[in-house]
Amino acid sequence: MTHASLVEFKLTMPGRNTWNGKWSGDDRNFTLVREVDHMTAAQLDGGAWSYVWNDGWCARITSRCVLDRDQLARSDGFCGYDWMVDSILRYGKIYADHERPAEVVAP
């Protein structure tokens, strides 16, 4: 990708429907970095999105632009929630597969 910017997405679980109100990943750094064009990066910088499941759990994704990979802390992965970032990049919102809006097909 020419003239790309790096955007770091961070995953947290602020809503936890557990017996002790904790998530086993609370003390870990779950981040994912994507290269996007400068305009998209500017729109994403400082963004925050949430996704709530029926069982009371809530995921939160935040984003920030980084100048280079040296600014990034070591990541513990993304717990299989890459689909949330894919949805943010495609639709501007987190949709599960069954919730995605129908694609518009150009004639």
Protein Blocks (a to p, Z undefined) as FASTA:
>chain_A
ZZiaddddddddfbccdfkopafklmpccdddddddfklmmmmgopacddddfkopacdd
dddddfbfklpccdebjnopmmmmmmmmmnopacdfklpccddddZZ
